[in-house]
């Protein structure tokens, strides 16, 4: 079992060799021979005379071993009915009765892959095609329940050549427990249990699903409340829906036909969002193939934020203008492509919203389109459309705009108040060309008349170096005055260099460095 465990992919990965590995290493027999009434009756019959024990693997064997003249009826093979079956001992001809022990109910769960096909008595070919399972999912406490019983039974059956593989599943997501809003375990006695129907009625199933996917990685415990689900609904689903509604409204006004040929030329903004879209497809696909749904969902969430709060906001005038030119058509085709692709990416996460968008945008608009997004093909990333330089350039522009708005806010200058100039200090020389190329976007975004790139840090920052008197006074005495004069006489560039060297020096050397003019 320990070596076969290495054939499994666990998420979170540390559980396979950690909590689950420890359980297998010590392998406490807790699921078999439990002395309870309800459970799976162990198929052992013991002779009351000589003590002989026999195990039976099928109802047919039981019928063959019945005493002469006895007819075994097995309409319900559970207690108390199975205990009424009496057999004749093959040694002393005494009476054999079933032992009273039962297997825990998790033994039945572990037998599920075989029982569902009535294997090995029939359906051998179907079973061989379906075993082992590609993926299972349950809570973390199943390390000693279902995860364990599936693995234990597969290992044992494979050892006697009755199972085609030594594992019952290839991939498993082990879920953390759901806690209340304060991080406490839910309990009826505490009164902190959340009614799921209330959450569904208030926010919908998609909002509930989206919160559970994105709140934390599956293996971690997560807080849960109706308010938290509502926040996820507002931050993501409403943002997506508003973007979709904007498109539908203006596409209907302008009579946009998605079947029309898109313009050959598109704006930098179009190229960027399409690059981001196909990069998102690649990331989501990679994450889902690795059974990491949280990473996949968060990648979609990030893209929707960029689509709504940057692309659409920067493109609104293209949709609003009266003339139907190539630029307007390009904006429609680009946004349409993003929304249709999003509906497919979201299908496993928010099935109802995704299908609504698909049915309205695709069904009837494209010949031969599937009736449901859940019948559509998964999108494939086009590597030719993913441009790292374009992505980096737009990230820089967004960063400058964000810092500019933050500077306005700190100074109490609202964006609607025009300013003559914004000064931008860059880390890399080649970034200046990006700023110049997207200058018009920054001018509009920050409501300024000019963007100026500052090459030297001294043009933006002035340094005044002062000696740390409580530290240096006892060491230098009367020489402190000379040090103070030397620091004051430094040229701005030299002061910046001195500051940089002092700031980056190890703490234990700082006094010596600061004391040297």
N, C-alpha and C positions, 0 to 999 in steps of 0.2 A: 504493500500500500504506500509506503514511503517513497519508493522509487517511481511507482506509477504516478504519484502526485506531480512529478516534474513534467508530465505531459500536459498539464492543465495550465491555462492562463487565467490568473486571478486578478480581479480589480476590486479593491486596491491590491497591488502586487505583494505587499508585505504580509498579507494574511496567509498566503499559501504556505510559507515556511515559518510564519510566526504563530498566530493563534491556532490555525488549522494544523500546521505541522506539529505543534506541541501536543495537540489532542491525539493525533495519530501515533506519535512517538510513545505516549503513555497508554493509549488505547484502553480506556476503562470500559469494561463490558456493562453498559447501562441499558442497552436496547433489547437484549435477549434475556429470556428466562425471568421476566418481571412477574412477580406474583400478584397479578391483578386479574379481575374477572374479564374486563373488556380488553380486546386486543386481537392479534392474529394467533389463533390456536397453534401451538407447536405440533408438527405432524409426527409425534413420537407416541407409540403405544408400548406399555410396560406390562409384562405378565405378573399377575398377583401371586403366582405360585413360585416360579423359578427366578423371577426378576429380569428375564430376557427383555431387551428393548429393540424395537424395530422402527425404522423411519420410512415414510411413504412420500413419494414424489408426485402422486397424482390420485385423482378420485378412482381412476380405473384400477390402480393397484389395491386400493382399499376394498373395492368390490370383489376383486379376485381373492383377497385374503379373508373375506367374511366367513363366518362359521356356516356350516352346512345348513341350509334352510332359511338363513337370514337374508333379507333383502335390504340393502343399504340405500336409503334415500338421502340425497345430498342437495336438497333444494336451497338450504342455507348452511354453508360450511362454517358457521360461527357458533359460539357458545349460546345457549346450552345444547343446541341440536347435535353438534359434532361429538359431544361427550356421550351421547346415547349409543354411539357405534361401538360395539364390542367385537373383538376378534378372538380367534383360537390360536393359542401359542403353538408354534411349530416344533417346540422341543418337548414340553410336558403336556401339551393339549389343554393347559389351563386357560383361564379367562384373561384377556388383555384389555386394558382400559387406557384411554389417552391420558398422558401426564397433565396435571392441572395448569402448568405454566403457559403463559402467552408471550408472544413477541410484542414489543412496543409498536404503536401505530406507525412510527416512522419506518419500520421495516417494510410495511406496505408501500410507503412512499418511495423507498429505495427500489422496490420491485416494479414500480410503475412502467419503466421502459419495456419490460418483458410482458407484464400483465395486459397492457393495452393492445398487444398483438396476439395474446394467448400463446406466446412463445414459450417453450419450443414445440408445442403440439401442432401449431399451424403458422402460416404466414412467415416462414423462415426467410424467404427472399425479401419481402417488404421490411422485415426487421433488420436484415443485414444492410439495407440501404439507409435506414433511419438511425442506426446506432453506430457510434455514440452521438448524443445531442451536440449541436454546435454551440448552444448557449442556454444557460439557466440563470435564474435570478431569485434571490430570497434574502431575508434579513441575516445579520451577522450571527445571531444565535444558532443558525442552522449549521454552523461548523461542527456541531455534535448531533445535528438532526438530519435533515434531508441531504445536505452536502456530504455528510459522512456515510449515511446508509446507501446512497447511490454508489459512492466510491467503493465501499466495503463489499457490496454484493457484486459489483462488476469485477473487482479483483478476484474474488473467490470463484465466480462462475468462469472467468477466463482461465483460471488456474486448472480447472477440470475440463477445459475446452468446450464450455457451453455458451460462452459469449465471445464474439469476434474481436473485442478490444478489451484491454484491462481498465479502461476508464469509461464512465457513463456520460461524461460531458467534457467538452474541450475548453469552454470559456464560461466563467461565472462572474457575475457582479454581486458582491456581498453588500447589502444595504445597511447603513447605520439606522439607529432608531429615531423616530420622530418625537420631539419634545414639545412642550408648550412654549408660549411666547417668551417666558422667562428662563427657558432652558431646563425646566424641571420635567421629570417623567410624568406623563399623563396618567391620571388615576380618577376613577369615579368618586372615590372617597374624598379626594381633594377638590373635586368639582372643576378641574381644569381640562376636562376632555372637550375636544372640539367636535361639534356635530358636522360630519362631512356634507350632509345634505344642505345644511345652511350655507356652507361655503360654495357649493355648486349652484345653489339658487341665487346667491348674491353676485358671484363672479364668473360662473361657468366652468365647464370641465377643462377647457384649454388653458385658462388662467391657472387652475390648480395644477395641471400637469407641468406648465412652464415653470412655475415656482419650484416644484419639486426637482425639476431638472437642473435649474440654475442656482438654487440657493447655496448648495455646497456639493462637493464631490460625493458620489453615492455611498462610499464607505464611511463617511463622517455622519455623526448625529446632526440633526437639523431642527431648528426651532420652527414652529408652525402655528399660525393663527389666521383667522379670516382677514385681518388687517394686512398681514404680510403678503397674502395672496393678492389682495387688492392693490398693493403697491407694485407687485410684479405686473399686474394687469395694466396699470396706468403707465408704467415706465416702458413697457415693451409692446404689448398688444394694442394699446390705444395709439402709440406712435406709429406702428405698422398700419393700423386701420386708417388713421388720418392721412397717411401718405397714399394709401390705396384709394381713399375717397377723393383726394385731390385729383389723382389721375383720372378716375372715372368721371368726375364732374366736368373737367375741361376736355377730355377726350370725346365726351358726348356733345359738348358745345361745338367743337371743331370738326366733328365727324371723322375722327381718326380711325383709319383702317389698319389693323395690325398686319394684314396680309400684304400691304403695299411694301414696295422695296425700300429699305432704309437708305438714306443718303450715304454716299461714299465718304464724304468728309464729315468728321465730328469734332466737337470742341475738345480742348484739353480736359475739361471737366467730365465729358462723356468718356474719354479714354481712361481717365482715372477711375471712375466708378465701375466701369466694365472690368478693369484690371482688378479692382478690389472684389468685385463679384466673383470672378473666376478663382481668385486666391481664396475666397471664402469657401467656394465649392470644394477646392482641394483640401482645405483644413478640416471642413466638416466630414468629408468622406474618410480622410485619414483617421480622424478621431473615432468615428463610428466603427470603422473596421478594427480599431484597437479596443472597442467596447468602453469608450470614454465619452458618455453622452453629455456630461457637464461641459467639457471642453468644446464639444460640437455646438451645443446650444449657445454658449457664450460667444462663440465666433459669429453665429447668426445675429445675436443681439448687438454685437459691436458693428456689424455691417448695417443693420437697420438704423442704428443711430447715425452713422455716417451718411446713409442714403437720405434720411429725413432732415437732419440738422445741418448738413453741409451741402450735399448735392442738390436736393430739392430747394432748399432755401436760397442757394446761389443761382438756381435756374428758374425761379418763379417768373421773372420777366419774360423769359423765352416762351412760356406757356401763355402769358397774359397778352402778349402783343397781338395786334389785329391781323398782320400779314402772315400768310401761310408760306413761309420760306423754308429753305433747306435746314436752317438752324433749328426752327421750331419742330420740324419733322424728326430731326435727329434726337431732340430732347424727348419727344413722345416715344420713339422706338427704344431709346435707351432705358427710360423709366419702365416701359412695358416689359422689356427683357428682364429687368431686375425683379419686378413683381411676380412674373410668371415663374422665374427660377426660384424665388423665395418660397412660393407656394409648394414647390416640390421638396425643397430642403426642409420645410417646416412640417411636411406631411407626417413624419413619425412623431413629432413633438406636439403640435397643435392641430390635430386632424380635422376639426370642424372649420376653423378659420381658414386653414389651407385649402380645404375643398371649396369653400365659399368663393374665395378669390379665383381659384382655378375655373370653377363653373362659369363665373361671370366674365372672365377675361379670355378664356381659351375655348370652352365649348361653344360651338356655333361660329366662332371667329376663325378657327383653323380647321381645314378639311381633315376628317378622320381623327380628330382629337378624342382621347378617351373621355368618357362621361364623368369620371372622377379622377382627382389627382392621385388617388391611391391605386389607380390602374396605369398611371403614367410612368415613364422610365425615369430612373434617377439621373439627375443632371451630371454631365461630365465636364471637368475643367478643361478649358482650352489654354494650353501653355503659351500659345502665341499671343494671347491677349493679356497675360500677366507680365507687367512691366515694373520691375523693382525700382527703377529710376523715377518713373512717374509716381509710384506710391510714396517714395521718399520725398519727392518734391512737394507733393500735396500735404504730406505730414508736416513738413517744415512750414508751409504757408499757414496751415491750421494752428501750429504752435505759436507762430508770430502773432496771428490774430487773437489767440487766446491770451497771450501775454499782454498784448496791447489793450484788450478790454479790461484785463485785470489792473493795468496801470491807470486806466481811466477811472475805474471804480475806486481805487485807492486814493486818487486825487479828487474824487467827487465830481468828475466831468462825465456827464452822460453821453452816450454814443450819438445822440441826435445833435449834440453841439459840435460843429465843425472845428477842426484844429489845423494849423498851418503845416505841421510836419510831425512825422514819427521817425525816431532814430532807432536803427536796428543793428545790434552787434552780433556777428556770426562767428561760429566756431571754425568753419572751414572756408577757405577762399572761394571754392567753386560754388558755394551756396549763394553768392552774390548774384550770379546769373539767374538762379531760380527766382530770387526776389524780383529782379528786373523783369523777368518773363511774366510773373504774376502780379506785377505792380498794380494794375487796374483793380484786381480783386481785393488787394489789401487796402487800397485807397477807399473803395466802397465799403469794405467790411469795418474799417476803423474810422471812417468819415474824416479823413485827413486829405490835404491837398498835395502832399509830397512825402515820398518814402526815401529816406537817406540811409545808406549803408555805411556804418562806421567801421573802419579797418582796425584801428588800434584801440585796445581796452582803455588807454589813458584818455581817449576822446570822450568816453562815457563816464569814467570813474576817476576821482582824484583821491590820493592816499595821503593821509597825515599820520606820520609815525611819531609816537610819544613813548618815552621810556617808562617802564613799569617801576615807579619810584619805591614802593614798599619792598620790591624784590631787589632792585639794583642799588638803591641808596646805601644799605649796609655794606655792599661789596665795593662800590666805587667812591663813596664819600664825596669829596669836593669835585671829583672828576665828572660827576653827573651833569654839571652845567655844560662841559665840553661836549658830552654825548648829545645833550638836548640840542645844542647849536648845530652839531653835525647832521642830525636827523632833519632839522628844519631847513638846512641848506641843500638837501638832496633835490635833484631834478625830478619831475613827476615820473618819468619812465624808470629811473633808478629806484625811486620810492616803491613803485609797483613791483619791481624785481625783488627788492629787499623784503617786502611784505610777503610775496609769494614764497620766497625761500624760508622765511621764518615760519609761515603758516604750515608749510609742508614738512618742516624739520621735526624729528622725534621730540617728544615732550621733555625728555631729560636733558636735551641739548638746547632747549629754547632760551634759557637765561644767558648762556655763553654767547649764542648768536645775537641776541638782542643787545648785549653789552658791547658789541664790536661795532664802532662807527663805520 
